[in-house]
Structures are given as structure tokens and as C-alpha cells.
Amino acid sequence: MNKTQLIAALDLDSAEAAFALVDRIGAALQWYKVGKQLFTMNGPELVRGLKKRGKKVFLDLKYHDIPNTVAQAVRAAGALGADMVNVHASGGSTMLNAAAKAASETGVCLIAVTVLTSLDAQEMTAIGISSSPAEQALRLARLSQQAGLAGVVCSAHEIKTIKEACGKSFLTVAPGIRPAGSAAGDQKRIMTPAQAAKAGADFIVVGRPILAAENPALAAQKIQEELGSIL
């Protein structure tokens, strides 16, 4: 198995389209991300359908609320069968501790979003954060580790620093991954799959380059081959 695992983002509207894509890709890919778009339209049955197909599910709902509300949401995600779920690290240490306790009760892997990959230094300043994206990501990664979370979502650009500070076993999940030649879209801090793997990513999340491909299975296979070529 590749050291860096590929998660395909099911950024689609309907369960039918999502299941058709998953069935088309078949055994070539194990992990799928279910985000706000798909979950809002289709709800828990979408996750259950993926689990029935033997897939692993990253439930990407980025919980950010008062501690009790987030803890209950994490428990619900675990009970639903999600393999991985995330919260916003900027919710603070009390919220993170409550979420970590809830995750430990269900066995779901809990990670925290540090800084969205759509944000750059200018946008950070606009919301009152004077730190650079890299500085803020490291700060929030340390806070998440202290609270007992398994890892963080971060730009691939921040992985090396976070691994050095938090240890190699602290998971890093990198969105904003674009194979060479792909359009960046609304992502600003991006890397190719190979670059992310070299940086030490445990998981990479790829959406449009797989979803929009003429042959999604082949697109996923090529990305995995690229990951496998990194020693």
C-alpha cells in the first residue's frame, strides 16, 4: 500500500451520481470524502451506502460550534459508521477536548481543520489574523494534538513543519491537491500528489481531477501510481 493514501472527494449533488462514480472506480479506490454538498442533499443514507460497498468514509462536515454540540455531532458521525470526521481547530481547546472524548467512545478517527487551503495571507489579515497561514496552521496543529486528536487537515505546504513539531505519527490530510496540468480552481495553496507525498502527507484529497475525468478510474489509478513512485 502507498504510504500516502488517496481520498476522492465526492463533491456531487446526488447519491445516484456518487454511487455511480464509486461503482465505476470499483476496487481501485478505498477512501471517499463526503462533504457538505452531498451530505446536505442526501444525508446519512449516503454514508451507509458507501459503507455497504466496503468503502471508508471521511465525513467532511467541519464541525465548529459549542463543545457539547460538537461532541454530540462527533458521536453521531461515529455511530453512523464514518471512519474519519473533522472539526475546526479554531473552535478552541475546550471544544477540541470534548470532540476528542466523543471520538474515543466511538472509535472514529478525529482530525481538525487548521487553515482552509482557499485562504492566503491577505484573506487571513482581513479576518483579523496577523499570523501567516503556515504559522496559524502550526499553532492549531499543536492545539489539536494537545487535545488528543489524531491529526489535522492542512495545506501540503505546512506538512513538513507540522510533522517536525507533532511527530510522524500525527496524521496530515492534505486537500488542494492538483495533478500537474490541472486547474487550480478556488484553491490557493496547492501541490501535486507527488509533492504532497514527498512532504509526508498521510492522505491527500482530490476532487475535480477525478470527478471531471473522462475515465475517473484511470485518473484515480494514475494518481495512486504517482503516489506509489515516491520512496
Protein Blocks (a to p, Z undefined) as FASTA:
>chain_A
ZZbdcdddddbfbfklmmmmmmmnmmmbmbdcddfklmmmnommlmmmmmmnopacddde
hpaddfklmmmmmmmmmmnopabdcddfknojklmmmmmmmmmmnopacdddfbdfkbcf
klmmmnopabdfklmmmmmmmmmmmnopabdcddfklmmmmmmmnojklccddehiaceh
iafkjafbdcdfklmmmnopabdcdfklmmmpmblmlmmmmmmmmmmmpZZ
